[in-house]
């Protein structure tokens, strides 16, 4: 195309897309299936992957342009860093981001990869942790700051709404099984672990099952080492004796019995040993 002297380009003086044009494009995309939970098939994903990372791709094997550069050595990264520091999201933008992330679930492998990547990044950049420590030092959140009644009500409503979802309740229940309580093994538990090790019996501590068995032996043996107080040894405690809070001994027995039945229904064999028995055995061994 030949341009004559005095030719005026069609986009001269235009700064960008007008708000009216943006609104038209936004309305046109409302009915797009790609924005309504639509996912590519495995075949399409494979095709896209081969196209983007294939040997025929001109960028195949080339490192990122910003690899090895820092904001101190490259003015482009410095400019981006300064822009992001001063960037403030509007309330509407925050709501849109929140809505876009609702219902999104990461696989365990994806979560593990994200955790590893973050740990590796922080190991390579210890100055970030130092900077965060400096920023948080002396903050009011660490000096007796309390949420307002309005904020408390919002947190309460969000928690209620979240746990109305059966999937969220089940996820929270499974995560609670991974919390080791108490965090430190008792002496009778350690004795039992030593005895199993001496007999070359492999075991796993605090298996994330119902009731969290103290010892788990493959394929299906669950061993609980019960304390006389926390599990209300019937030799020492009456059924109406309060153990902790409003819970009585009979409530503790019912809970332990329910755990046994649930594990049995899942195909596990349950063995419960009182700690006092292990202590007596250790005393006998010492005397011998």
N, C-alpha and C positions, 0 to 999 in steps of 0.2 A: 504494500500500500504506500502511495506517494503522498506526502503531506505538503501542501502549499504554504507559502509564507502568509502568516496571519491566521492560520487554522487554530481554532479553539477546541481543545479536547472536551468531550461530553462530561467528564467528571471534574472539571476544573472548579475549584472552590468548594467542592463537597468534602466534608470532614469524615463522614462515615454513614452507616445505615441510620435512617431516621427512625424515630420511635414508632411512627405509624407502620413502616415497613417491618420492623421487628415484631409488632403486634400481629401483623398479617401472617408472618412466618410462624409465629407461636401458635396461632389458631389453626393453621394448616397442618401442624405437627400433632395436634391433639388427638387426632384419629389414627395416628401412626402406630401400628402394632408393636414396633420396636420399643415404644415407651410404655407399654402395658404388660410387662412381664414376659414378652416374647423372647425365646432363646433360640440360637442357631442349633441346627442338628450337629451331631458328631462329625458327619461327613463335611459339612460346611466349615466347621471349626478347623478340621484337618487341612482343608483346601486353603483357608486363610493363613494358617500357620506355615504351610509349605510355601505359599506365595511370599509371605513376609520374611521368612528366615531361610529360604532355599538358596542353593548355590548360585542360581541364576539371578538372584537379587543383587543389585549393584552395591547395596550396603551390607551384604553378608560378610560377617567376620570383622567388620570395622568397629573399633571402639567408639563409645559416645564422644562427641566433640568436647564435652566438659570433663572427661575423665582425667584425673590428676590435677585439675585446675581448682583454685580457690578464689574466693572473692577478693583476697589481697593481691593476687597475681593477675586476675582477669577482670577488666572493667565491666564486662557484660554481667558476670555473676554478682559483682558488687551492686550494680544497678538493680538487678532483680531482688537482691537481699534488702536493699533500701525500700523498694516498692512494697515488699511483703511485710516489712516491719510496720509501715504506716497504714497498711490495709485494714479497714474496719468493715466487717460484714453487717449489712442491714438486718433488721429483724425478719424481714420477708425472706432474705437470702438464707438465714439460719433455718427458718421454718421449711423452706424448700429442700435444704440439705437433709434435714431430719426426716421429712416425708420420703425422700429418695432412698434413705437408708433403712426404712422400716421393712421388716420381713427378710432382710438380707442375712443369710447364714453362711458362715465360713466352715469349711471342713477342719477336722483336727490337724490334718497335715498342713493346711494353709495357715492356721493359727500358730503351729510350731515353727513354720518358716518365717512368719512375721516376727515371732519372738526372737529367733536366732539372728535375724537381720538387724533388729533393734539392738540386741546385746552386742553384736559385732560392731555396729556403728558407734555405740557409746564407748566401747573399748578403744576404738581408734580415735575418738574425739573426747577425751576426758575433760576438755575445757568446757564442754556443754554442761556437764554435771556441776562443775565449779560455778558456772554462771547461774544455773538454776538455784544452787544453794545460796548464792549471794542475793538473788532476787527475793527468795522466800524468807530470808533472815529478817526477823523483826516484823513480819507481816501480822496483821491483826487476827488472822485465822488461827495463829498459834498462841494467842494471848487471851484466851477466854471469850473469843467472839462467838456469838450465838445467832442462829437463824431467826428471822422474824416469824411471827405467827402465820403470815401469808405464805412465806417460803415453806414452812413446815407443812401447811395444808396442801400445797402443790406437790411436795415430795410424797406425802401420804396418798394423794389421789393417783399419782403416777405408779406407786408401788401396788396399790389395789388393782389398778387397771392391768398392770403387767402380770400379776399372779392370777388374774381371771382366765388367762390363757392356759389350757391344760399342758401344752407343750413347754411353756416356761416353768410351770410348777414341776414337771417331771425333770427338766434340765437342772433346776435348783436342787431337787432331791438327789440326783445323781452326783452333783458337785459336792454336796454335803458329805457324801460317803468318803470322799478323798481327803477330808479334813481329819487328821489324826488327833484324837482326844483320848487320854492325855498325850501330850507331845513326847513325853519321856517314858520309856518302858519301865515297868515296876520290876523289883528284884525277882519275884516269882516268874514273871514272863522271861526275864533274862536267863534264869535257871533252866526253864523249859527249852529255850532256844539252844543253850549249851548242850543239854542232853540230846536233843535232836541232831546237833552238829557232830557230837561224838559218835553217834550211831550212823553217821553219814546219810541222814535223811534230809533231803532238800526241802525248804519251806519258804514261804513268803509272809512277811509281816504286814499286818493291817491291810488286808485285802479289801478293795473297794466293793464290798458286797453289802447286803442287808445286815445291819448290826455291826459291820466291820470286824470280822474275826481277828483275834490277836495273832493267830497262826493259821496259815492255809497251806495244806499239803495237796499237791496234785494227785488225782484229778478232782476230788470232790470232798475233802475232809476239812472241816472248819472247827478250830479249837478256840474256845473262849476261856480266858483265865479271869474268873469273877472275884471281885473284892467283896469281903463280908459286908461292908457298909453300903457301897454303891449298888449292890445287887441284893441286899437284904437277906443275908443268910438265915433261913428259917430256924436254924438251931439257936440263933442269938436274938432274932427280932420277931415280934408278934405281927400278925397281919394288919392290925390297925396302927402300928407304929409309924409315925411320920419320919420319912428318910430325908427328903430335901423339899423345901417349899411346901406345897399342898399335896405332894405325892406320898402315898402311904406304901407300906411294904407290899401289900396285895397288888397295887398298881404296877410296881416294879416287876413282880413275878409275872403278871399278865403280859407285860411288854416283852420280857425275855421269852415267854412261851410263844407269843405271836411270832417273834423272830425265828424261833426254832421251826415252827410250822411252815413259815414262808420259805425258809431255806430247804426244808425237806421236800416241799412241793416243787422246788426248782432242781431237785436231784442231788442236794448236798447232804452229807452226813455230819451231824453236829455233835461235838463233844464239849461239855462244860466242866471245868475243874475249878474248885474253890481254892483261893490263894492260901488259905490256912493249911490245906492239905500239902501243898508244895513246900510251905515253910516247915511243917513237921517232918517231911521227907528229908529236907536239907539238914535239919538238926540231927536226924538219925544217922545220915551219911557222915556228918562231922564226928559224931560219937564213935562210929565204927572206925 
